[in-house]
Amino acid sequence: MQKILLIIAVSFSCLTACSRLDIAYNWADTFIASKVDDYFDISSKQSKALKKSLQQDFEKMKTAVLPDWINNAKKLERDIAQNTLNENKISSVFSLVIRNVEHFTSYFTDTAVNFISSTDPQQLAYFSKAFHEKNDEDLKKFRDTKTYQREYKEKYYKYFNMFLGSLTDSQKSLIEKHIQESPFPLELKIKNKEWVFQKFIKECKTPESMKAFVRDFYAHPEAYNDPAYQAAFKAYQKDLQNLVVKILLSLNSEQKKELLQNLQEKVAQLEKIRRRS
């Protein structure tokens, strides 16, 4: 089930990074269902039930998570406009986002349990085959060093450019230094997915044990991680936070204007999502 959790996590990341959050939110259930289909070859009945359940999950998240996001985005706006931004304030916002991402999976627990309960042996076999094929693809991509490093670097610049516009030479140097010294532990992540998958296979011998595993996994995903990956990922998060702090404390006037405009747009889009009935 690690792969299904990752599908939702990727979808959530796409939602928060998308230029139009309201549009991404409206299509999130369809996007997730299509990705689940890639791994389970689900029926139209399962797809319909999955999307309906996901919509309910997003409604719960909307109530629980969006108010904090909106309030903190507005605080960040004020600090940038008043030149009162500092390391503690940036770290606080970063930590809030990380906590939300780490715990948001709990909102999808019932959906995951109900979905896995609806699968048959053929679909579980399909999942095993698709899982290993995708993991092998990821590992080959990682070992294609030049391609991986290029795409990895492009992602960093894409997200910083999206919010700040053009970067200064010193900011680019900070990013390059971070990429070289604190790369994302992708190989460990790929191995960790196999680690979790083997736990799933070992512990899920009956329908009831499978449901129990999925329920606990979605409530406490970190508890199922390989300790080596968990330690590496936490170290990466800390280094990424330091990079974000350094970049945001080095903004010039044009970048501040760009960031303010982007934050205002994101807040307006989040407000629109929150008001949607």
N, C-alpha and C positions, 0 to 999 in steps of 0.2 A: 504493500500500500504506500510505500515511500514515494512511488512515482505519481500516484494520484495526489498526494499532498503537494508534491512539487508542481504539478499541473496547476493547482489552485494558487500556489505561491507565485508562480510565474504570471498567472493571470492577474493576480493582485498587484504585482510589481508593474505590469503593463498599464494597469488602471491608474496607479499613482503617478506614473511617468508620462502618460499620454498627454498630448497637447489639449485634448478635449475630454476632460474627465466624465462629463455628463453623458457623452456619446459612448465612451468606453464602458461606463456602468450599465447602460441600457443593453449592451451586447455581451456582457461578461458571462451570463448563463449559457448563451449559445456557443461562445468560444470554448468554455470549459467542457461542455457536453461533446463538442467535436473532438477535443483532445482525448477525452475519456474513450470515445469511440475508436480512436487510433489504437488504444491499448486493449480494448475488450470486445470490439466489434458488436456494439450494443444494438438492440432492436429499437424500432421507432417508439414502442411503448415505454421502454426504459429511458430513452432520450427525453421523452415528454415528461415523465415523472421526475427525472433528474433536474431538468430545467426549472420545473415548478418548485421543487425543493430548494434549489439554489437561489431562486428569487426570494424565497422566505428567509434564507440565511442572510442574504445581502440586506434585507429589510432590518433584520436584527443588528447587523453590523452598523447600518446607517444610524440607528438610534444610539448605539453604544460607543462608536468610534468617532463619527464625524464631528460632533460638538467639540471634542478636544482638538481635533485637527484644525478646525476653523478658528478656534480661539487662539491656538498657538501660532497659526499662520498670521493672524491679525497682530499678535504681539511682536512677531518677527518684523512685520511691516513697520510698526511704530518704531522699533529699535533701529531699523535701517534709516528711516526718515529722520529720526532725531539723533543719529550717530551715537547711539548708546549700546550698540551691539558689542558683546564681549564673549570670551571663551566659554564662560559658564552658561550663558543664555543659548549659545549655539549647541553646546553639548547637551543641554536639557532637551532641546527640540529633537536632536539626533536620537537621543535615548528613548524619547517618546515613540518615535517612528519605529525603532528597532523593537521595543516592547510590544507594540501593536502587531507588527509583522510576526513576531515569535508566538503570540498568543491568539491571533485571529483564527487559527485552524480550529479552535474549540467551537467556533460558531457553525462549523460544517460537520460536526460529529454525527448528528442524526442522519444527515444526508449520506455521509459515507457508509454508515452502518446499514441504512436501508438499501443503498445501492449494492453493496457487496452481498447482501442477503438475496438480492434479485438475480445474481449471476449463477450460471450453471457450470458444470465441470468443463465443458468445451470452451467457455469464455475465460475461465481461470487458466486453462492451458494456453489459450491465445495470449492472455496477459503475460504469462511467463515467457513465451517466445518473443513477444513484442518488447518486453522489458529488457531482455538480454541483448536483443538486436540494437536497441537504442543505446544501451550502456556501452556496447562495443563501438558503436559509431562515435559516441562522445569521447571514448578513450583514444580512438584513432585520430580524431580531430585534435585532441590535446597533444598527441605525440607529433602532429604536423606542426612543429614549433613555430615556423614563420607565419603560417596562416592563423594559428591560435593567438599569437602575440599581436598580430595586426588587428584582429577582430576585438581582442581584449582592450587594446588601446583605444580603438574607435568608440567603444562603449563609454569609456571614461569621458572622452572629449564630447561625445554626443550629449550626455546628460549635463555636463557643466555648461556647454554652449547653449543648450536649450533654455537654461535659466539665466545665464549671465551674458550671453552674446560672445563677442570676441574676447579671448584670454590674453593676458600680458605674457611676455617672455618669462618672467619670474614665476608666474602661475603655471605655465607649461612645464617649467623645470621642476616644480613641486610635484606635478602629476607624474612626470617621467621618473622622478626619484622614487615615488611611491610604487609605481608599477614594477620597477626593478627590485626594490627592497621588500615589498609587501604584496606579492602576487596572490590572487585568490587561490585557495587550496583546491583546485579543480580535481586533480587526480585523487586526492583523499575523499572528495565529495562523491566521485564516481564509485570508488571502493565502498564508501559508506552506504550508498544505495543498495549495493549487493549485500552488504552486512545486514541491513534492515530487511531486505527481501528474504534472506535466509532465515531470519527470525520469524517472519511471516509464515513461511513454508513449514518450519519446525513446529510452531505453536498452533497453527490453524488446521487441526486434523478433523474437526467437526464444524457444522454450521454455527453452533453456539460459541465454540472457542474462537472461530474466525470473527464473529461479531464482537466478542469481548476484546480481542486483540485490537481491532480497528477502533473501537470506542476509546480504549486507553491510549492508543497511539495518537489519535487526534487531540486528546486532552493533554498529553505529555510527550510530544514528539522528540524533544531533546533527550529524554531518558532512554530512547532506543538507538541513539547514535553511537558509532564507534568513538571511544574516548579520544583517540588520536585526531579524528576529524573535528570533534567538538572543541578541543583545545586550539587547533589551528584556526577554526572559524572564528572563535572568540578573539583571538589575537588579530586576525584580519579586520574584524569589526572595529577594534580599538584603533588600529592604524588608519582605517578609513575615516573614522571620526576625527582623528588628528589632522588628516588632510583637509577635510571639509572645514574645520576650524581655521586652518591657515589660509585657505582660499578665501573664505568669507571675510576674514579680517584684513585682506589685502585688496578689497574692491576699490576701483576708481569710481569717479562720479557717474560715468556712463554705465558701468556695470551695476551700480546701485539703482539707477533709474530703470534699467532693464529688469533687474530682479524684482523691484517693487511692482512694476507693471505685470510681470508674470505671477507674482503672488496674489495680486488683486484679481487677476483673471481666474486663478485656481480657486480662490475663496468664493468668487461668484458662481463658479461651476459646482463647488461643493454645496453651497447654499441651495442651488437649484436641485441637486440630488436629494438633499435633506427635505425639501418642501414637496418633492414628488410623492403623490399618494399611491 
